[in-house]
Amino acid sequence: MFLWLILLFIFLPWIELLLLFRLADLIGGWETLGVIILTGVIGASLARWQGFQTVMRIRSELDHGSLPADALLDGLFILCAGLLLITPGLLTDATGFTLLAPPARTLIKKTAKRYIQTHFQVAQFGSFTERADRSRPRNMDQDVIDVDATEINDTESDDS
């Protein structure tokens, strides 16, 4: 884990700076700044639009009683893409735009699912109610509540 943190916080910014300086040498400093701003704005807009669509898909799947595993993974990857795209740099922008492309995201989701299935214990249930029914013992006497109803009128209480 420590090695990944070193790569993330030391080598990635160093490589990003080298690439930005090289781009500035090729096209100019102001143009490079424009590229950074443009990719940030376009990326944030795309991430917001795709994120909204994914939230609507999650709601729809939940309304139909199914677990939105694919949509949740899409949402996670779109969130990561948005974070990468607002970070200045060419590699982070390329990775962010790749995560926003649905075909690439589908391939990455397959790899992520395979990793999750091999490294984590995954339990599957048919539905939410089926899981709730299995989790608690059933005692029929506790499921019945005997009550007597009494009607109360607001007009009667005003007369007294």
C-alpha positions in Angstrom: 0.0 0.0 0.0 2.8 2.4 0.8 4.4 1.8 -2.6 1.1 2.8 -4.3 0.9 6.0 -2.2 4.5 6.9 -3.2 3.6 6.4 -6.9 0.4 8.3 -6.5 1.7 11.4 -4.6 5.3 11.7 -5.9 5.7 10.1 -9.3 2.3 10.9 -10.9 2.6 14.7 -10.3 6.2 14.6 -11.5 5.2 12.8 -14.7 2.2 15.2 -15.1 4.5 18.2 -14.7 7.0 16.9 -17.3 4.1 16.3 -19.8 2.7 19.8 -19.2 6.1 21.4 -19.7 6.6 19.4 -22.9 3.2 20.5 -24.1 3.9 24.1 -23.3 7.1 23.9 -25.3 5.2 22.5 -28.2 2.1 24.7 -28.3 2.9 27.5 -25.8 2.2 28.3 -22.2 -1.2 30.1 -22.6 -2.4 27.4 -25.0 -1.5 24.7 -22.4 -3.4 26.6 -19.7 -6.4 26.7 -22.1 -6.2 23.0 -22.7 -6.1 22.4 -18.9 -9.1 24.6 -18.3 -11.0 23.3 -21.3 -10.6 19.6 -20.3 -11.6 20.4 -16.8 -14.8 22.2 -17.9 -15.8 19.6 -20.5 -15.0 16.7 -18.2 -16.9 18.2 -15.3 -19.9 18.7 -17.5 -19.8 15.2 -18.9 -19.3 13.7 -15.4 -22.3 15.7 -14.1 -24.5 14.6 -17.0 -23.6 11.0 -16.8 -23.8 11.0 -13.0 -27.4 12.4 -13.2 -28.3 9.6 -15.7 -26.8 7.0 -13.4 -28.7 8.3 -10.3 -31.9 8.1 -12.3 -31.0 4.5 -13.4 -30.3 3.5 -9.7 -33.6 5.0 -8.6 -35.5 3.1 -11.4 -33.8 -0.2 -10.6 -34.6 0.2 -6.9 -38.2 1.1 -7.7 -38.5 -2.2 -9.6 -37.1 -4.1 -6.6 -33.7 -5.0 -8.1 -30.3 -4.3 -6.7 -28.5 -1.7 -8.9 -25.0 -3.2 -8.7 -23.9 -2.2 -12.3 -25.3 1.3 -11.9 -23.5 1.7 -8.6 -20.2 0.7 -10.2 -20.9 3.1 -13.0 -21.6 5.9 -10.4 -18.3 5.1 -8.7 -16.3 5.2 -11.9 -18.0 8.4 -13.0 -17.2 10.0 -9.6 -13.5 9.0 -10.1 -13.6 10.3 -13.6 -14.9 13.7 -12.4 -12.1 13.9 -9.8 -9.5 13.0 -12.3 -10.8 15.5 -14.8 -10.7 18.5 -12.4 -7.1 17.6 -11.5 -4.7 19.4 -13.9 -2.7 17.0 -16.0 -2.7 15.1 -19.2 -2.6 11.5 -17.8 -5.3 12.2 -15.3 -7.5 13.8 -18.0 -6.9 10.8 -20.3 -7.8 8.4 -17.6 -10.9 10.5 -16.6 -12.2 10.6 -20.2 -11.6 6.9 -20.5 -13.7 6.3 -17.5 -16.5 8.4 -19.0 -16.6 6.4 -22.2 -19.3 3.7 -21.7 -17.5 1.0 -23.7 -14.3 1.4 -21.7 -16.3 1.6 -18.5 -18.0 -1.7 -19.3 -14.6 -3.4 -19.7 -13.4 -1.9 -16.5 -16.6 -3.0 -14.7 -16.0 -6.6 -15.8 -12.5 -6.5 -14.4 -13.7 -4.9 -11.2 -16.4 -7.5 -10.7 -14.0 -10.3 -11.3 -11.6 -8.8 -8.7 -14.4 -8.3 -6.2 -15.6 -11.9 -6.6 -12.2 -13.4 -6.2 -11.0 -11.2 -3.3 -14.2 -10.7 -1.3 -17.0 -12.9 0.0 -20.1 -12.0 -1.9 -23.6 -13.0 -0.7 -26.5 -12.9 -3.0 -30.2 -12.8 -2.1 -33.2 -12.9 -4.3 -34.8 -9.7 -3.0 -34.8 -7.3 -0.1 -37.9 -8.9 1.5 -36.5 -12.4 1.1 -33.3 -11.4 2.9 -35.3 -9.7 5.7 -37.5 -12.8 6.1 -34.4 -15.1 6.5 -32.7 -12.8 9.0 -35.2 -13.0 11.8 -37.1 -16.0 13.3 -40.8 -16.0 12.7 -43.1 -16.1 15.7 -46.7 -15.8 14.5 -48.0 -14.7 17.9 -45.8 -11.6 17.8 -47.1 -10.6 14.3 -50.7 -10.0 15.5 -51.7 -6.9 17.4 -55.2 -6.8 18.7 -56.7 -3.3 19.0 -60.1 -1.7 19.4 -60.9 1.4 17.3 -62.6 4.5 18.7 -63.7 7.4 16.4 -62.9 10.9 17.7 -64.6 13.9 16.2 -63.0 17.3 16.6 -66.5 19.0 16.8 -67.4 17.1 20.0 -64.3 18.2 21.8 -65.1 21.9 21.0 -68.7 21.6 22.5 -67.4 20.6 26.0 
